[in-house]
């Protein structure tokens, strides 16, 4: 189930959720247990965004050759 949810997640939505979590944690008004859960959720979102950026960078690298022409290569 977590995998299906991850597939529906977009980079933009994940970043929005991550920014909200950061604001909530920086506010300092959360009970410890809730803050810890938010922190864990933030780590998962951060990893998801990082993976998305890595995949996108690989695709861009594959599509661009040294001369700047578009070349499709499998990776």
N, CA, C and O atoms as a DFTB+ gen file, in Angstrom:
300 C
 N C O
     1  1       0.812      -1.197       0.000
     2  2       0.000       0.000       0.000
     3  2       0.853       1.258       0.000
     4  3       0.531       2.221      -0.695
     5  1       1.912       1.264       0.752
     6  2       2.801       2.423       0.785
     7  2       3.410       2.671      -0.583
     8  3       3.629       3.821      -0.965
     9  1       3.689       1.593      -1.333
    10  2       4.264       1.726      -2.671
    11  2       3.272       2.394      -3.620
    12  3       3.668       3.239      -4.422
    13  1       1.989       2.033      -3.543
    14  2       0.964       2.644      -4.393
    15  2       0.824       4.127      -4.076
    16  3       0.674       4.950      -4.979
    17  1       0.872       4.464      -2.801
    18  2       0.780       5.865      -2.390
    19  2       1.995       6.638      -2.896
    20  3       1.876       7.783      -3.330
    21  1       3.159       6.005      -2.837
    22  2       4.385       6.646      -3.289
    23  2       4.325       6.948      -4.788
    24  3       4.841       7.973      -5.234
    25  1       3.700       6.062      -5.562
    26  2       3.608       6.259      -7.000
    27  2       2.694       7.430      -7.344
    28  3       2.915       8.107      -8.348
    29  1       1.677       7.678      -6.534
    30  2       0.755       8.794      -6.783
    31  2       1.338      10.127      -6.319
    32  3       0.876      11.190      -6.732
    33  1       2.325      10.067      -5.483
    34  2       2.953      11.267      -4.943
    35  2       3.723      11.991      -6.055
    36  3       4.432      11.356      -6.836
    37  1       3.586      13.289      -6.122
    38  2       4.390      14.065      -7.059
    39  2       5.475      14.793      -6.273
    40  3       5.373      14.973      -5.060
    41  1       6.492      15.197      -6.976
    42  2       7.576      15.940      -6.349
    43  2       7.036      17.207      -5.679
    44  3       7.389      17.527      -4.544
    45  1       6.179      17.911      -6.403
    46  2       5.649      19.177      -5.901
    47  2       4.810      18.984      -4.639
    48  3       4.917      19.763      -3.692
    49  1       3.961      17.927      -4.628
    50  2       3.153      17.666      -3.439
    51  2       4.042      17.285      -2.254
    52  3       3.830      17.740      -1.130
    53  1       5.029      16.451      -2.523
    54  2       5.936      16.026      -1.456
    55  2       6.695      17.218      -0.880
    56  3       6.852      17.328       0.336
    57  1       7.163      18.106      -1.748
    58  2       7.882      19.288      -1.263
    59  2       6.965      20.189      -0.438
    60  3       7.384      20.746       0.576
    61  1       5.723      20.329      -0.874
    62  2       4.764      21.130      -0.116
    63  2       4.529      20.558       1.277
    64  3       4.496      21.292       2.264
    65  1       4.364      19.226       1.344
    66  2       4.174      18.575       2.639
    67  2       5.419      18.730       3.509
    68  3       5.320      18.969       4.712
    69  1       6.586      18.593       2.893
    70  2       7.840      18.723       3.635
    71  2       7.997      20.136       4.190
    72  3       8.414      20.308       5.335
    73  1       7.669      21.138       3.395
    74  2       7.757      22.527       3.864
    75  2       6.811      22.772       5.035
    76  3       7.156      23.476       5.984
    77  1       5.613      22.185       4.964
    78  2       4.650      22.342       6.062
    79  2       5.185      21.693       7.337
    80  3       5.068      22.258       8.425
    81  1       5.768      20.511       7.197
    82  2       6.328      19.808       8.361
    83  2       7.446      20.635       8.983
    84  3       7.521      20.758      10.205
    85  1       8.308      21.198       8.156
    86  2       9.410      22.015       8.669
    87  2       8.863      23.195       9.463
    88  3       9.358      23.497      10.549
    89  1       7.845      23.862       8.925
    90  2       7.247      25.000       9.631
    91  2       6.674      24.577      10.979
    92  3       6.839      25.267      11.985
    93  1       5.990      23.420      10.979
    94  2       5.395      22.938      12.228
    95  2       6.472      22.603      13.261
    96  3       6.327      22.916      14.442
    97  1       7.541      21.970      12.809
    98  2       8.624      21.615      13.729
    99  2       9.357      22.857      14.235
   100  3       9.722      22.939      15.408
   101  1       9.566      23.816      13.341
   102  2      10.248      25.045      13.754
   103  2       9.407      25.858      14.733
   104  3       9.941      26.622      15.537
   105  1       8.081      25.688      14.658
   106  2       7.191      26.403      15.570
   107  2       7.416      26.009      17.021
   108  3       7.207      26.814      17.929
   109  1       7.845      24.762      17.240
   110  2       8.162      24.309      18.584
   111  2       6.973      24.060      19.492
   112  3       7.148      23.881      20.698
   113  1       5.759      24.045      18.938
   114  2       4.563      23.886      19.766
   115  2       4.029      22.456      19.802
   116  3       3.026      22.194      20.466
   117  1       4.674      21.534      19.108
   118  2       4.187      20.161      19.047
   119  2       4.668      19.348      20.243
   120  3       5.789      19.526      20.719
   121  1       3.802      18.449      20.725
   122  2       4.268      17.511      21.759
   123  2       5.372      16.628      21.171
   124  3       5.439      16.433      19.958
   125  1       6.209      16.114      22.015
   126  2       7.363      15.342      21.576
   127  2       6.992      14.197      20.650
   128  3       7.627      14.017      19.611
   129  1       5.970      13.413      21.008
   130  2       5.583      12.261      20.195
   131  2       5.139      12.693      18.801
   132  3       5.503      12.065      17.807
   133  1       4.359      13.756      18.732
   134  2       3.873      14.254      17.442
   135  2       5.030      14.847      16.631
   136  3       5.092      14.676      15.414
   137  1       5.931      15.533      17.301
   138  2       7.093      16.102      16.616
   139  2       7.964      14.993      16.030
   140  3       8.485      15.126      14.923
   141  1       8.121      13.899      16.777
   142  2       8.919      12.779      16.289
   143  2       8.273      12.146      15.065
   144  3       8.969      11.801      14.110
   145  1       6.955      11.989      15.078
   146  2       6.235      11.436      13.927
   147  2       6.390      12.349      12.720
   148  3       6.627      11.880      11.606
   149  1       6.256      13.639      12.939
   150  2       6.427      14.607      11.838
   151  2       7.848      14.536      11.285
   152  3       8.052      14.601      10.073
   153  1       8.820      14.403      12.171
   154  2      10.216      14.294      11.744
   155  2      10.410      13.052      10.870
   156  3      11.051      13.121       9.821
   157  1       9.854      11.918      11.306
   158  2       9.961      10.682      10.525
   159  2       9.292      10.836       9.156
   160  3       9.835      10.393       8.144
   161  1       8.120      11.462       9.130
   162  2       7.432      11.710       7.869
   163  2       8.274      12.613       6.967
   164  3       8.348      12.408       5.755
   165  1       8.897      13.602       7.572
   166  2       9.752      14.518       6.818
   167  2      10.951      13.815       6.209
   168  3      11.341      14.117       5.081
   169  1      11.531      12.895       6.931
   170  2      12.665      12.125       6.404
   171  2      12.224      11.316       5.197
   172  3      12.928      11.276       4.187
   173  1      11.055      10.664       5.288
   174  2      10.542       9.882       4.162
   175  2      10.279      10.764       2.944
   176  3      10.620      10.393       1.821
   177  1       9.681      11.916       3.162
   178  2       9.420      12.845       2.060
   179  2      10.723      13.354       1.451
   180  3      10.837      13.482       0.232
   181  1      11.695      13.640       2.297
   182  2      12.992      14.108       1.826
   183  2      13.664      13.052       0.942
   184  3      14.231      13.375      -0.102
   185  1      13.596      11.806       1.366
   186  2      14.181      10.711       0.573
   187  2      13.454      10.567      -0.760
   188  3      14.088      10.382      -1.799
   189  1      12.126      10.652      -0.732
   190  2      11.336      10.557      -1.958
   191  2      11.753      11.659      -2.932
   192  3      11.990      11.393      -4.110
   193  1      11.840      12.892      -2.438
   194  2      12.217      14.025      -3.297
   195  2      13.632      13.851      -3.837
   196  3      13.893      14.140      -5.005
   197  1      14.523      13.390      -3.012
   198  2      15.902      13.168      -3.435
   199  2      15.969      12.112      -4.537
   200  3      16.691      12.279      -5.520
   201  1      15.210      11.020      -4.369
   202  2      15.166       9.977      -5.395
   203  2      14.598      10.514      -6.706
   204  3      15.105      10.198      -7.783
   205  1      13.546      11.326      -6.613
   206  2      12.947      11.916      -7.815
   207  2      13.952      12.812      -8.538
   208  3      14.051      12.780      -9.765
   209  1      14.688      13.603      -7.775
   210  2      15.690      14.481      -8.384
   211  2      16.812      13.675      -9.031
   212  3      17.276      14.018     -10.118
   213  1      17.247      12.607      -8.368
   214  2      18.290      11.744      -8.930
   215  2      17.828      11.108     -10.238
   216  3      18.578      11.081     -11.214
   217  1      16.588      10.594     -10.265
   218  2      16.054       9.982     -11.470
   219  2      15.959      10.997     -12.603
   220  3      16.293      10.690     -13.748
   221  1      15.507      12.193     -12.287
   222  2      15.383      13.242     -13.294
   223  2      16.746      13.636     -13.838
   224  3      16.902      13.829     -15.044
   225  1      17.726      13.754     -12.965
   226  2      19.081      14.099     -13.393
   227  2      19.636      13.029     -14.329
   228  3      20.281      13.353     -15.326
   229  1      19.389      11.755     -14.015
   230  2      19.853      10.667     -14.877
   231  2      19.206      10.751     -16.250
   232  3      19.875      10.564     -17.266
   233  1      17.905      11.033     -16.284
   234  2      17.201      11.142     -17.562
   235  2      17.750      12.294     -18.387
   236  3      17.931      12.165     -19.598
   237  1      18.013      13.408     -17.740
   238  2      18.559      14.570     -18.455
   239  2      19.941      14.249     -19.001
   240  3      20.259      14.585     -20.141
   241  1      20.758      13.601     -18.189
   242  2      22.108      13.227     -18.613
   243  2      22.051      12.298     -19.814
   244  3      22.838      12.432     -20.751
   245  1      21.124      11.366     -19.783
   246  2      20.999      10.412     -20.878
   247  2      20.530      11.110     -22.149
   248  3      20.980      10.781     -23.246
   249  1      19.638      12.063     -22.001
   250  2      19.091      12.739     -23.176
   251  2      20.068      13.734     -23.807
   252  3      19.962      14.044     -24.993
   253  1      20.990      14.218     -23.036
   254  2      21.927      15.210     -23.562
   255  2      23.309      14.592     -23.746
   256  3      23.864      13.999     -22.822
   257  1      23.851      14.737     -24.938
   258  2      25.228      14.275     -25.111
   259  2      26.157      15.469     -24.925
   260  3      25.692      16.560     -24.594
   261  1      27.424      15.290     -25.126
   262  2      28.406      16.342     -24.865
   263  2      28.180      17.588     -25.721
   264  3      28.533      18.691     -25.304
   265  1      27.603      17.431     -26.897
   266  2      27.404      18.566     -27.795
   267  2      26.063      19.256     -27.594
   268  3      25.754      20.226     -28.286
   269  1      25.278      18.770     -26.668
   270  2      24.000      19.400     -26.386
   271  2      22.868      18.934     -27.271
   272  3      21.775      19.497     -27.201
   273  1      23.083      17.930     -28.102
   274  2      22.023      17.382     -28.937
   275  2      21.248      16.328     -28.159
   276  3      21.789      15.659     -27.279
   277  1      19.983      16.196     -28.498
   278  2      19.156      15.214     -27.810
   279  2      19.473      13.826     -28.351
   280  3      19.394      13.573     -29.554
   281  1      19.830      12.942     -27.439
   282  2      20.152      11.561     -27.767
   283  2      19.521      10.682     -26.713
   284  3      19.832      10.823     -25.530
   285  1      18.642       9.776     -27.109
   286  2      18.026       8.878     -26.142
   287  2      18.880       7.638     -25.981
   288  3      19.221       6.965     -26.954
   289  1      19.219       7.349     -24.731
   290  2      19.997       6.165     -24.397
   291  2      19.357       5.509     -23.190
   292  3      18.993       6.204     -22.241
   293  1      19.207       4.193     -23.194
   294  2      18.656       3.532     -22.008
   295  2      19.641       3.583     -20.849
   296  3      20.856       3.599     -21.045
   297  1      19.096       3.608     -19.640
   298  2      19.988       3.579     -18.479
   299  2      19.633       2.483     -17.561
   300  3      20.280       2.308     -16.528
